[in-house]
Amino acid sequence: MTSQGITSLLWFIAVIAMIPLALWLLKRTPIGGAASHGLMRSIAVLPISPNQRIVTVEVGRGDQRRWLVLGVTAQNIATLHEMAPQDDALAAPAAPVPAVPFAQLLSRLRQDKGQPGDR
């Protein structure tokens, strides 16, 4: 291997090693979300439509901790409700809705498309 090949390999290793370092630093800067200092975290998100959702956010620390239920749209964020934190809600999450297999969805679409009157 030539000296130019070795130099290229060392630069490649240096760049690869810098990627986790850059991500670690970004996580600790205000751009990466470190500005809240643990004062705010997302609890739940309920999508209503592509541009609307209901978000539950925990703000504050200790006795000052509150949950805010927010209505979020593309143009506005509105406080819908404010309540005390519900610690038991995090301990027992709701059972997930079983996903319909892709093959079953595809067969339904093919059956619907083949029916007369759709055209």
ZAMARGU-4260 file (C-alpha; in steps of 0.2 Angstrom, whole numbers, plus 5000, padded with zeros to 4 digits):
<rodrens>
0) 5000/5000/5000 | 5007/5017/4995 | 5008/5032/5007 | 4994/5040/4999 | 4983/5025/5002
5) 4988/5024/5020 | 4984/5043/5022 | 4967/5041/5014 | 4963/5026/5025 | 4968/5036/5041
10) 4957/5051/5035 | 4942/5039/5032 | 4944/5031/5049 | 4945/5049/5057 | 4929/5054/5048
15) 4920/5039/5054 | 4926/5041/5072 | 4920/5059/5071 | 4902/5055/5067 | 4897/5048/5084
20) 4907/5062/5093 | 4897/5075/5082 | 4880/5067/5087 | 4885/5066/5105 | 4889/5085/5105
25) 4874/5089/5095 | 4863/5080/5108 | 4870/5092/5122 | 4868/5108/5112 | 4852/5119/5112
30) 4850/5114/5093 | 4849/5096/5098 | 4836/5098/5111 | 4847/5101/5127 | 4840/5118/5130
35) 4825/5111/5140 | 4836/5104/5153 | 4823/5091/5157 | 4809/5103/5160 | 4798/5097/5146
40) 4795/5080/5138 | 4781/5072/5127 | 4770/5060/5135 | 4758/5055/5121 | 4753/5060/5103
45) 4736/5056/5096 | 4735/5060/5077 | 4718/5067/5072 | 4721/5071/5054 | 4737/5074/5043
50) 4738/5092/5050 | 4730/5090/5067 | 4735/5081/5083 | 4732/5081/5101 | 4748/5081/5111
55) 4751/5078/5130 | 4767/5086/5136 | 4774/5086/5154 | 4782/5103/5159 | 4791/5108/5175
60) 4800/5098/5189 | 4795/5091/5206 | 4780/5099/5214 | 4778/5111/5199 | 4776/5097/5187
65) 4760/5098/5176 | 4753/5089/5161 | 4747/5100/5146 | 4735/5093/5133 | 4738/5103/5118
70) 4729/5104/5101 | 4742/5106/5088 | 4738/5111/5070 | 4748/5118/5056 | 4744/5136/5061
75) 4741/5135/5080 | 4744/5127/5096 | 4730/5128/5109 | 4730/5122/5127 | 4715/5111/5129
80) 4717/5105/5147 | 4730/5106/5161 | 4731/5093/5174 | 4742/5085/5187 | 4754/5071/5181
85) 4746/5054/5180 | 4760/5042/5185 | 4750/5026/5184 | 4746/5030/5165 | 4764/5028/5161
90) 4766/5012/5171 | 4751/5003/5162 | 4751/5007/5144 | 4736/5002/5133 | 4736/4986/5124
95) 4742/4990/5106 | 4730/4987/5092 | 4735/4972/5082 | 4741/4977/5064 | 4732/4970/5049
100) 4745/4960/5038 | 4749/4968/5022 | 4744/4953/5012 | 4726/4954/5019 | 4725/4973/5015
105) 4731/4969/4998 | 4718/4956/4995 | 4704/4968/5001 | 4710/4981/4989 | 4710/4969/4974
110) 4693/4962/4979 | 4686/4980/4980 | 4694/4985/4963 | 4687/4970/4954 | 4668/4974/4958
115) 4658/4982/4945 | 4652/5000/4947 | 4668/5006/4953 | 4673/5013/4936
</rodrens>
